[in-house]
Amino acid sequence: MMEFFKILAWLLLNVGVPLLGPIALLPLLGASEEYRYDVRKLIRRSLQDGQLLWTVIAMCAAACYEAAGHLATPEHMEISKVLTWFAIGWHVVMIVASSVLVLIGAIDAVKHERRRDAQQASDVVGAAPRVMVLSVWLSAITAVTYSATHILAN
């Protein structure tokens, strides 16, 4: 039973807080009269240009660290070694992909900012940008693979 709480605590601190913490706090702005009607827009803007990918990069770096620590222990089996190297490789690829997507999101944000200024923000919520959709999917995938790497390393 104690092991379950240990895993749950690890998940909450290492996956839940980085992914959901910033987004979960934005609805608290609804308590303010000034931002009460803009909360939904603010949540969307916080995800829109790929900002969630910064969390993906950090989680992947932590997963690489955990996996590398597992390689240093002498008691791991050969199959475990292969899985560990696969986990490291996977998370390095995710770091590179996320970094490129952050760059694309930043470029798109600058380009669309000019357009938003010209239109004076008509408050029409259009289709979700590709970078935002990719950032949500990569965040979910990374949360799962980071957790699997942690389980593998322990």
Secondary structure by P-SEA (a helix, b strand, c coil): caaaaaaaaaaaaccccccccccccccccccccccccaaaaaaaaacccccaaaaaaaaaaaaaaaaaaaaacccccaaaaaaaaaaaaaaaaaaaaaaaaaaaaaaaaaaaaaaaaaaccccccccccaaaaaaaaaaaaaaaaaaaaaaaac
